[in-house]
Amino acid sequence: MAAHNPLTTTLSTKGQVILPKRVRESRHWSAGTRLVVEETPEGVLLRPAPAFPPTAPDEVFGILPATGPARTIEEMDAAVLGEAARRHGRD
């Protein structure tokens, strides 16, 4: 059995690290991807940064108060499809 060859990289004078292409592609990380850096006992962990800050339910409930009668599932489905068609120029 062949020995496992770990991927390696080098730290630049600016403190930058280039992640190997294989890692970037498997994680779908393109240029500009924000990463959270976490120190662990084993080394450094990189995770994609969340798109939005964490919030508690009481911070967001009631932000968009509903007005008028409740909509049916069919009405909501039709509205979603209509907006998708409008945004993508499809009828």
MIPA-249256 format. One record per residue: residue number from 1; x, y, z of N, C-alpha, C, CB in turn. Coordinates in Angstrom, 2 decimals. Glycine has a CB too. Layout:
N
PT  num      n_X      n_Y      n_Z     ca_X     ca_Y     ca_Z      c_X      c_Y      c_Z     cb_X     cb_Y     cb_Z
PT  NUM        X        Y        Z        X        Y        Z        X        Y        Z        X        Y        Z
...
***
This chain:
91
PT  num      n_X      n_Y      n_Z     ca_X     ca_Y     ca_Z      c_X      c_Y      c_Z     cb_X     cb_Y     cb_Z
PT    1     0.84    -1.18     0.00     0.00     0.00     0.00     0.89     1.25     0.00    -0.96     0.00     1.22
PT    2     0.60     2.20    -0.88     1.41     3.41    -0.99     1.16     4.33     0.20     1.10     4.15    -2.30
PT    3     2.19     5.04     0.62     2.05     5.99     1.73     1.20     7.17     1.28     3.45     6.48     2.22
PT    4     0.40     7.68     2.22    -0.46     8.83     1.93     0.40    10.09     1.80    -1.53     9.02     3.05
PT    5     0.26    10.79     0.68     1.00    12.03     0.46     0.07    13.21     0.74     1.58    12.10    -1.00
PT    6     0.23    13.88     1.88    -0.65    15.00     2.19    -0.40    16.18     1.27    -0.47    15.43     3.64
PT    7    -1.44    16.95     1.03    -1.29    18.19     0.26    -0.52    19.18     1.11    -2.69    18.77    -0.17
PT    8     0.34    19.96     0.49     1.10    20.96     1.22     1.00    22.31     0.51     2.58    20.53     1.37
PT    9     1.28    23.35     1.25     1.33    24.70     0.70     2.37    25.46     1.51    -0.08    25.40     0.74
PT   10     2.66    26.69     1.11     3.67    27.49     1.77     3.07    28.82     2.20     4.89    27.72     0.85
PT   11     3.44    29.28     3.37     3.00    30.57     3.88     3.86    31.66     3.25     3.08    30.62     5.43
PT   12     3.21    32.67     2.64     3.96    33.76     2.00     4.45    34.77     3.04     3.09    34.47     0.94
PT   13     5.28    35.70     2.60     5.77    36.75     3.50     4.64    37.66     3.97     6.84    37.59     2.81
PT   14     3.51    37.66     3.24     2.34    38.45     3.63     1.38    37.65     4.51     1.61    38.96     2.39
PT   15     1.75    36.41     4.84     0.88    35.58     5.67    -0.22    34.90     4.88     0.27    36.40     6.75
PT   16    -0.09    34.86     3.56    -1.10    34.25     2.71    -0.78    32.79     2.46    -1.21    35.00     1.39
PT   17    -1.86    32.00     2.36    -1.73    30.57     2.07    -2.59    30.29     0.84    -2.17    29.68     3.29
PT   18    -2.03    29.57    -0.11    -2.79    29.17    -1.29    -3.31    27.76    -1.04    -1.92    29.23    -2.60
PT   19    -4.63    27.62    -1.10    -5.21    26.28    -0.94    -5.07    25.53    -2.25    -6.71    26.37    -0.50
PT   20    -4.69    24.28    -2.20    -4.57    23.50    -3.43    -5.87    23.48    -4.23    -4.13    22.07    -3.12
PT   21    -5.74    23.48    -5.54    -6.89    23.52    -6.43    -7.88    22.40    -6.12    -6.44    23.41    -7.88
PT   22    -7.39    21.23    -5.84    -8.26    20.09    -5.55    -9.17    20.39    -4.35    -7.42    18.84    -5.27
PT   23    -8.64    21.04    -3.32    -9.43    21.39    -2.14   -10.45    22.47    -2.50    -8.51    21.88    -1.00
PT   24   -10.01    23.52    -3.20   -10.93    24.61    -3.57   -12.08    24.08    -4.40   -10.18    25.71    -4.36
PT   25   -11.77    23.23    -5.37   -12.83    22.70    -6.24   -13.77    21.77    -5.49   -12.21    21.96    -7.43
PT   26   -13.24    20.92    -4.61   -14.12    19.99    -3.89   -15.04    20.73    -2.93   -13.29    18.97    -3.11
PT   27   -14.60    21.89    -2.43   -15.41    22.71    -1.51   -16.23    23.77    -2.23   -14.52    23.37    -0.49
PT   28   -16.01    23.92    -3.54   -16.69    24.96    -4.34   -16.36    26.35    -3.79   -18.23    24.74    -4.34
PT   29   -15.08    26.54    -3.42   -14.60    27.83    -2.93   -13.90    28.55    -4.08   -13.63    27.65    -1.72
PT   30   -14.50    29.64    -4.52   -13.88    30.44    -5.58   -13.24    31.68    -4.96   -14.95    30.85    -6.66
PT   31   -12.55    32.45    -5.78   -11.92    33.68    -5.30   -12.97    34.56    -4.63   -11.22    34.44    -6.46
PT   32   -12.63    35.10    -3.50   -13.55    35.97    -2.78   -14.39    35.26    -1.73   -14.45    36.64    -3.75
PT   33   -14.30    33.93    -1.67   -15.05    33.19    -0.65   -14.54    33.60     0.72   -14.91    31.65    -0.85
PT   34   -15.46    34.00     1.60   -15.09    34.38     2.95   -15.00    33.12     3.81   -16.11    35.40     3.56
PT   35   -13.93    33.00     4.57   -13.72    31.82     5.41   -13.56    32.24     6.87   -12.48    31.04     4.94
PT   36   -14.09    31.41     7.76   -13.88    31.58     9.19   -12.65    30.76     9.54   -15.15    31.12    10.03
PT   37   -11.71    31.37    10.26   -10.47    30.71    10.67   -10.59    30.40    12.16    -9.20    31.61    10.37
PT   38   -10.43    29.12    12.49   -10.56    28.70    13.89    -9.32    27.90    14.28   -11.85    27.86    14.10
PT   39    -8.69    28.31    15.37    -7.55    27.54    15.88    -8.09    26.35    16.66    -6.62    28.43    16.78
PT   40    -7.51    25.19    16.44    -7.88    23.97    17.15    -6.60    23.34    17.71    -8.65    22.97    16.21
PT   41    -6.73    22.38    18.61    -5.53    21.71    19.13    -4.73    21.01    18.02    -5.91    20.69    20.19
PT   42    -5.43    20.58    16.96    -4.75    19.88    15.87    -4.16    20.81    14.83    -5.71    18.94    15.20
PT   43    -4.57    22.07    14.79    -4.08    23.00    13.78    -5.08    24.12    13.55    -3.79    22.27    12.47
PT   44    -5.33    24.43    12.28    -6.23    25.51    11.92    -7.36    24.94    11.07    -5.48    26.64    11.16
PT   45    -8.58    25.33    11.38    -9.77    24.88    10.66   -10.32    26.04     9.85   -10.85    24.33    11.64
PT   46   -10.61    25.81     8.57   -11.23    26.81     7.70   -12.65    26.35     7.38   -10.41    27.03     6.39
PT   47   -13.61    27.25     7.58   -15.01    26.96     7.24   -15.56    28.15     6.48   -15.87    26.68     8.53
PT   48   -16.49    27.93     5.55   -17.10    29.07     4.87   -17.84    29.95     5.89   -18.07    28.60     3.75
PT   49   -17.70    31.25     5.74   -18.39    32.18     6.63   -19.87    32.16     6.30   -17.81    33.62     6.51
PT   50   -20.73    32.28     7.30   -22.17    32.32     7.02   -22.52    33.57     6.20   -22.99    32.31     8.34
PT   51   -23.52    33.43     5.34   -23.94    34.55     4.49   -24.58    35.66     5.32   -24.92    34.06     3.42
PT   52   -25.22    35.29     6.42   -25.92    36.25     7.25   -25.49    36.07     8.70   -27.46    36.11     7.11
PT   53   -25.51    37.13     9.49   -25.16    36.97    10.90   -26.21    36.12    11.61   -25.02    38.36    11.59
PT   54   -25.81    35.39    12.64   -26.79    34.58    13.36   -27.84    35.47    14.02   -26.09    33.70    14.42
PT   55   -29.07    35.00    14.00   -30.17    35.75    14.62   -31.03    34.79    15.43   -31.02    36.48    13.55
PT   56   -31.71    35.33    16.40   -32.66    34.56    17.20   -34.05    34.79    16.62   -32.60    34.97    18.72
PT   57   -34.95    33.82    16.76   -36.30    33.98    16.20   -37.00    35.27    16.63   -37.15    32.81    16.59
PT   58   -36.83    35.65    17.89   -37.53    36.86    18.34   -36.98    38.13    17.70   -37.44    36.98    19.85
PT   59   -35.80    38.03    17.08   -35.24    39.19    16.39   -35.84    39.38    15.00   -33.73    39.05    16.29
PT   60   -36.42    38.35    14.44   -36.93    38.45    13.07   -38.43    38.25    12.94   -36.23    37.45    12.22
PT   61   -39.07    37.63    13.92   -40.53    37.46    13.84   -41.21    38.82    13.81   -41.05    36.62    15.01
PT   62   -42.15    38.96    12.92   -42.91    40.19    12.86   -42.27    41.29    12.04   -43.16    40.68    14.21
PT   63   -41.13    41.04    11.42   -40.49    42.07    10.62   -41.33    42.40     9.40   -39.08    41.62    10.19
PT   64   -41.93    41.39     8.81   -42.78    41.60     7.64   -44.21    41.21     8.00   -42.27    40.77     6.42
PT   65   -44.93    42.11     8.65   -46.28    41.76     9.06   -47.17    41.52     7.84   -46.88    42.87     9.94
PT   66   -48.01    40.51     7.93   -48.93    40.18     6.84   -50.14    41.10     6.89   -49.37    38.70     6.92
PT   67   -50.60    41.47     5.72   -51.83    42.27     5.62   -52.75    41.57     4.64   -51.54    43.75     5.16
PT   68   -54.02    41.68     4.85   -54.99    41.07     3.95   -55.24    39.61     4.30   -54.51    41.17     2.52
PT   69   -56.05    38.96     3.47   -56.40    37.56     3.76   -55.22    36.62     3.54   -57.58    37.12     2.90
PT   70   -55.25    35.49     4.22   -54.20    34.49     4.05   -54.27    33.92     2.63   -54.33    33.36     5.10
PT   71   -53.11    33.58     2.08   -53.03    33.02     0.73   -53.01    31.49     0.81   -51.76    33.54    -0.02
PT   72   -53.53    30.86    -0.23   -53.48    29.41    -0.30   -52.12    28.97    -0.82   -54.62    28.87    -1.21
PT   73   -51.80    27.70    -0.65   -50.56    27.14    -1.18   -50.52    27.33    -2.70   -50.42    25.64    -0.81
PT   74   -51.64    27.12    -3.36   -51.69    27.26    -4.81   -51.39    28.71    -5.23   -53.08    26.84    -5.34
PT   75   -51.92    29.69    -4.49   -51.65    31.09    -4.80   -50.17    31.42    -4.58   -52.54    32.01    -3.92
PT   76   -49.60    30.87    -3.52   -48.18    31.13    -3.26   -47.30    30.48    -4.34   -47.78    30.60    -1.86
PT   77   -47.64    29.24    -4.73   -46.88    28.57    -5.80   -46.95    29.37    -7.10   -47.41    27.14    -6.02
PT   78   -48.14    29.86    -7.44   -48.32    30.65    -8.66   -47.50    31.94    -8.60   -49.80    30.96    -8.88
PT   79   -47.47    32.57    -7.44   -46.71    33.82    -7.28   -45.21    33.56    -7.44   -46.99    34.46    -5.91
PT   80   -44.71    32.47    -6.86   -43.29    32.14    -6.98   -42.93    31.86    -8.43   -42.93    30.92    -6.09
PT   81   -43.74    31.06    -9.11   -43.48    30.75   -10.52   -43.55    32.02   -11.38   -44.50    29.71   -11.03
PT   82   -44.51    32.88   -11.11   -44.64    34.13   -11.86   -43.43    35.03   -11.68   -45.88    34.87   -11.43
PT   83   -42.92    35.13   -10.45   -41.74    35.96   -10.20   -40.50    35.37   -10.86   -41.51    36.12    -8.69
PT   84   -40.37    34.04   -10.81   -39.24    33.40   -11.48   -39.28    33.66   -12.98   -39.24    31.89   -11.20
PT   85   -40.46    33.56   -13.57   -40.61    33.83   -15.00   -40.27    35.29   -15.32   -42.04    33.50   -15.47
PT   86   -40.71    36.20   -14.46   -40.43    37.63   -14.67   -38.93    37.90   -14.61   -41.17    38.49   -13.64
PT   87   -38.27    37.32   -13.61   -36.84    37.57   -13.44   -35.99    36.97   -14.55   -36.38    37.01   -12.11
PT   88   -36.45    35.88   -15.11   -35.66    35.19   -16.12   -36.22    35.38   -17.52   -35.59    33.72   -15.80
PT   89   -37.17    36.28   -17.67   -37.70    36.63   -18.99   -38.42    35.49   -19.68   -36.60    37.10   -19.85
PT   90   -39.07    34.65   -18.91   -39.81    33.52   -19.49   -41.28    33.69   -19.24   -39.32    32.19   -18.92
PT   91   -42.07    33.28   -20.20   -43.53    33.35   -20.03   -44.12    31.99   -19.83   -44.18    34.03   -21.22
***
